[in-house]
Amino acid sequence: MTLFVVNIVLALVWVIVTATFSLANLLFGFFLSAFTLGLIREQIGTGGYLRRGQRVASLFLYLVSEIFLSAWRVAVSALKPKLDLKPGVFVYRMMVDRDYEIAMLAGLVGLTPGSLVLDVSEDHSTLYVHALDCTDPDAERRKIARGFERKLLEALR
């Protein structure tokens, strides 16, 4: 049984024991049981899923900030009188190897304005990415590796 399911069961037990069937009491029971499970995480042999929740939140915040920054860059580039863009396709070798991780990485990269994932290689090791401004493909690769892929691996593994 996963720790999240245990947390939900404990929250339901809290609602039953207190005999107050409300959403606020259920949420209080959920947070109380999460706090309790966090206190005994060494005894039950897990680092806690709260830390994973923080990592997922970090990935989400990074995605939102990257969407805003990319949208700003695309808007500024589109409003310039002279477009000095160099669109192109670059190859990105992935560290992720599971199908759902590859799908999530492709989705995250494709969500940012100015980039589009064109294809995944047959051996599931490479993404083909189209960038609106591909003047420095190595910088784009580093941005994916140090940003989306690193945060995705932290959140999922």
C-alpha positions in Angstrom: 0.0 0.0 0.0 1.4 3.4 -0.9 1.9 6.1 1.6 -0.6 8.3 -0.1 -3.3 5.7 0.3 -2.4 5.3 3.9 -2.7 9.0 4.3 -6.2 9.0 2.8 -7.3 6.1 5.0 -6.0 7.8 8.1 -7.9 11.0 7.1 -11.1 9.0 6.7 -10.5 7.3 10.1 -10.1 10.9 11.5 -13.5 11.9 10.0 -15.2 8.8 11.4 -13.6 9.1 14.9 -14.5 12.8 15.2 -18.0 12.2 13.7 -17.8 15.5 11.8 -18.4 14.8 8.1 -17.3 17.9 6.4 -14.7 18.8 3.7 -12.8 21.0 6.2 -12.6 18.2 8.7 -11.5 15.7 6.0 -8.7 18.2 4.8 -7.7 18.7 8.4 -7.4 14.9 8.9 -5.5 14.6 5.7 -2.9 17.2 6.7 -2.8 15.8 10.3 -2.1 12.3 9.0 0.5 13.7 6.5 2.3 15.4 9.3 2.2 12.3 11.4 3.5 10.1 8.6 6.2 12.7 8.1 7.3 12.3 11.7 7.6 8.6 11.5 9.1 8.4 8.0 12.3 6.8 9.2 10.5 4.0 11.1 8.3 3.1 8.1 11.2 3.2 5.7 10.4 5.9 3.3 11.6 9.4 2.6 8.0 10.6 2.5 5.9 11.5 -0.4 5.7 15.1 0.8 9.2 15.7 -0.5 8.0 14.3 -3.9 5.1 16.7 -3.8 7.6 19.5 -3.3 9.5 18.3 -6.3 6.4 18.1 -8.4 5.5 21.6 -7.3 9.0 22.8 -8.3 8.6 21.3 -11.7 5.2 22.9 -12.1 6.5 26.3 -11.1 9.5 25.9 -13.4 7.1 25.1 -16.3 4.9 28.1 -15.6 8.0 30.4 -15.4 9.4 28.9 -18.6 6.1 29.4 -20.4 6.0 33.1 -19.4 9.6 33.7 -20.3 9.3 31.9 -23.7 6.1 33.7 -24.5 7.8 37.0 -23.7 10.8 36.2 -26.0 8.5 35.1 -28.8 6.4 38.2 -28.5 9.4 40.5 -28.4 10.9 38.7 -31.5 7.6 39.0 -33.4 7.2 42.7 -32.7 10.7 43.6 -33.8 10.8 45.4 -37.2 13.5 43.1 -38.5 13.2 39.4 -37.7 16.7 38.1 -37.1 15.6 34.6 -36.1 17.2 31.4 -37.3 14.6 28.6 -36.9 15.9 25.1 -37.0 15.8 21.5 -35.7 18.2 20.1 -33.2 18.7 16.7 -31.7 18.4 16.2 -28.0 19.7 13.0 -26.4 17.6 12.1 -23.4 18.5 10.7 -20.0 14.9 9.6 -19.4 14.2 6.1 -20.6 10.7 5.1 -19.6 7.8 5.8 -22.0 5.8 7.9 -19.7 8.9 10.0 -18.8 9.6 10.5 -22.5 6.0 11.5 -23.1 6.1 14.0 -20.2 9.4 15.5 -21.3 8.1 15.9 -24.9 5.0 17.5 -23.6 6.9 19.9 -21.3 9.3 21.0 -24.1 6.4 21.3 -26.5 4.3 23.5 -24.1 6.9 26.3 -24.1 6.3 28.8 -26.9 8.9 28.8 -29.6 9.6 25.1 -29.4 8.0 22.0 -30.8 8.9 18.3 -30.5 8.8 16.8 -33.9 9.6 13.2 -33.3 11.1 10.6 -30.9 13.7 8.2 -32.3 13.0 4.5 -32.8 15.2 3.5 -29.9 13.5 6.1 -27.6 16.8 7.9 -26.8 16.5 11.1 -28.9 14.1 14.0 -29.3 13.9 16.0 -32.5 13.0 19.5 -31.5 12.2 22.5 -33.7 13.1 25.8 -32.2 12.0 29.2 -33.3 15.4 30.6 -32.7 18.1 27.9 -33.1 21.2 30.1 -33.3 22.7 28.2 -30.4 21.5 24.6 -30.3 23.9 23.6 -27.5 22.3 26.3 -25.3 18.9 24.9 -26.1 20.1 21.4 -25.2 21.5 22.6 -21.9 18.3 24.4 -21.1 16.3 21.2 -21.5 18.8 19.0 -19.7 19.3 21.4 -16.7 15.7 22.5 -16.6 12.9 20.2 -17.6 14.7 16.9 -17.7 16.5 17.3 -14.4 13.3 18.5 -12.6 11.3 15.7 -14.2 13.7 13.1 -13.0 13.7 14.6 -9.5 9.9 14.5 -9.4 9.4 11.0 -10.8 12.3 9.0 -9.4 
